[in-house]
Amino acid sequence: MTRSYFIQAVFALVQTWLWKFLPMTGPTGTVLWTGYIAGYQYADGGEVEHLLMPGTRLELKREPGNPHDGSAIRIGFQGRKLGYIPRTANQVPAALMDQGYILHAITLEHAPMKPSWEKVYISIGMGKLHL
C-alpha cells in the first residue's frame, strides 16, 4: 500500500463517519458531496460543456462492475459520460444507490477558463430537488 493510497483511504473513512453523524442539508435536501468530477478531462464533457450551467441536472449511474473501482458512479449529461464521483468520495453514495436510494446531481459552477479537471463543480444529494 502506497502512502498516498493510505491517506486517501483514511480520508474516505473519515468522510463515511462524518456523513453518518453530521449530514449537511441544503436547498437540494441532504448534500452528500460537492466537488469536481474525476476524469472529466478524459471523457466527453467538451461536447456538452457549453450546456452545463449552474442548476443543470446530471445523470448518475452505478457501475459495480468497473474494473478500476467497484464503488464507481458515472456522471453523465444527455447520454454522454462526464466522469465519475472521485474514488475517495464514492463509497457512501454507492452504498445508498445499491440499497435503492435515488441520488441526484446538479452543476453548481461551470468555469470554462479553469483547467479541465476544475471546469465543472457539482453537488450530489438525496431528497428534495429544488432548482
N, C-alpha and C positions, 0 to 999 in steps of 0.2 A: 504494500500500500504506500503510495507516494504521500508526501507531506501535504500537497495541495488537495488531493482527494480526501485525506483525513479531515482537513479543515472544512471542506465542503460538506462532508458527512456530518460533522459536528454542528454546523450551521443549519443543516436540514433537520436535525433532531431538535434543535432549539426552536426552529420555526414551527415544527409539528407540535411541540409542547405549548408554545405561545398561542397557536391557533386554537388549541383545545380550551384554554382557560381565559384568553383575552381576545375574543373575536372583535374585530372592528366593525362598526356599522357606518353606513354612508347612504347616499341617495340611491344606490343600487342594491340596497339590502345589506347582507353581510359580505364584506370585502375580504376575500381570501388572499389575494396577492395583487400587487401592482409592480410593473417593471417593463423592461424591454423584451421583445421577442427574441428568443435564442435562434440562431441560424438564419435570421432574416436576410442577411447578405447572400445566402446561398439558395434562397427559394425564389418564388415568383412574385414577390411583393412589388418589384419595379413596374410590373404591368398594370397594377391597380392602385399604385401608391397615391396617385392624384385624387382618388376617391376616399381615402382613409382620413376623413376629418374627425375632430372630436365628437364623440357620441355615436360613431359608426358601430353597428353590431357586427361582431366577428363570430365565426363558427368554431366550435371546439369539438374535436373528435378524438376519442380514446384510441390509442394504438398499443394494446398489451403485447402484441407480437413483435414490436420494434426490436431489432437485434442489438441496438445500442443502449436502449433504456426501456425496461419493462413497465415503467410508470409514465411513458410518453403520452403527452396530449398535444395533438396537432392543432395549430391555429390557422384558420383559413378565412378567405373572403371571396364570395362569388365563385366558389369551387376551386380557387387557387390556393396553394399552400404558401403561407407567410412564414412559417417556422414553428417553434414549439415553446411551451412553457419551459423555462430552464430546469435542468435536472435537479438543481438544488432547491427548487420550489414546487415540484410537481407531485410529491408523494401524497399530500393531503387531498388536493383536488382529484387525483387519480382514484384514491380510495373512495371518495364521495361519489364519483361517477360510476365506479364499479358497484356501488350499493344502490344505484338507481337515481341519485340526485341529479337534477338538471342544473348545470352551471352556465353562466353567461359571461361573455367577454365584450368589452367596449373599448374603443380607442379613446384615450384621454388626451393625447398630444401627438401631433404629426409635425415633424421638423425636417423638411426635405434637405436642408443645408447641413445637417449633422452627419457624422459618419454613419454608414449603413446599419451598423448594429445598434444605433441610438435614434433611428428615424421615427419609430413608432412606439409610443409608451401606452400600455394598456392596463386595464383592470379586469380581474377575474373575480366573480362574485356569485352568490346564490341568493335567492329571494326575489323581491320585487325589482323590476327593471323599469326605471323611470328615465326617459330620455327627453 
